[in-house]
Amino acid sequence: MKNAERRKFPRIKDKEIAVKLSGEGFNTITQSLDVSASGIYCKVDRRIPLMTRVQLALVIPGKTSSHANTLKVEGVVVREHPVINNGKVQHYDVAIFFDSLSPEERRMITQYIETKTSKN
């Protein structure tokens, strides 16, 4: 059981969630790399220090573009690291923990993940 999964919610690789990420002094748009009902992993164009509180607008795809849901949530950066190519930082990968999701918001993310995993 050395490598047993410890996450409470399943995580999937997914690049379909549009993310608007903002905090004190920055505002950027990106997309998800992976997502769970407890957080999201994405790449950004600047370093965001650990434990930085951020606001996110997540556009969760629906069956059609008119069925997309936008969630406005808050989170905390719990992991960040630069992606370096040829000695230069290309971007930063950040993991953001959702620390204040409502039950309805968590349900929407969970349903999206279930829809994606049932297709595979």
VENLIN-V80014 format. One record per residue. N is the residue number from 0. RES is the residue in one letter. BURIAL is + if it has 9 or more other C-alpha atoms within 8 Angstrom, else -. Layout:
N&RES&BURIAL / N&RES&BURIAL
This chain:
0&M&- / 1&K&- / 2&N&- / 3&A&- / 4&E&- / 5&R&- / 6&R&- / 7&K&- / 8&F&- / 9&P&- / 10&R&+ / 11&I&+ / 12&K&- / 13&D&+ / 14&K&- / 15&E&- / 16&I&+ / 17&A&+ / 18&V&+ / 19&K&+ / 20&L&+ / 21&S&+ / 22&G&+ / 23&E&- / 24&G&- / 25&F&- / 26&N&- / 27&T&+ / 28&I&+ / 29&T&+ / 30&Q&+ / 31&S&+ / 32&L&+ / 33&D&+ / 34&V&+ / 35&S&+ / 36&A&+ / 37&S&+ / 38&G&+ / 39&I&+ / 40&Y&+ / 41&C&+ / 42&K&+ / 43&V&+ / 44&D&- / 45&R&- / 46&R&+ / 47&I&- / 48&P&- / 49&L&+ / 50&M&- / 51&T&+ / 52&R&+ / 53&V&+ / 54&Q&+ / 55&L&+ / 56&A&+ / 57&L&+ / 58&V&+ / 59&I&+ / 60&P&+ / 61&G&+ / 62&K&- / 63&T&- / 64&S&- / 65&S&- / 66&H&- / 67&A&+ / 68&N&+ / 69&T&- / 70&L&+ / 71&K&- / 72&V&+ / 73&E&+ / 74&G&+ / 75&V&+ / 76&V&+ / 77&V&+ / 78&R&- / 79&E&+ / 80&H&- / 81&P&+ / 82&V&+ / 83&I&+ / 84&N&- / 85&N&- / 86&G&- / 87&K&- / 88&V&+ / 89&Q&+ / 90&H&+ / 91&Y&+ / 92&D&+ / 93&V&+ / 94&A&+ / 95&I&+ / 96&F&+ / 97&F&+ / 98&D&- / 99&S&- / 100&L&+ / 101&S&- / 102&P&- / 103&E&- / 104&E&+ / 105&R&+ / 106&R&+ / 107&M&- / 108&I&+ / 109&T&+ / 110&Q&- / 111&Y&+ / 112&I&+ / 113&E&- / 114&T&- / 115&K&- / 116&T&- / 117&S&- / 118&K&- / 119&N&-
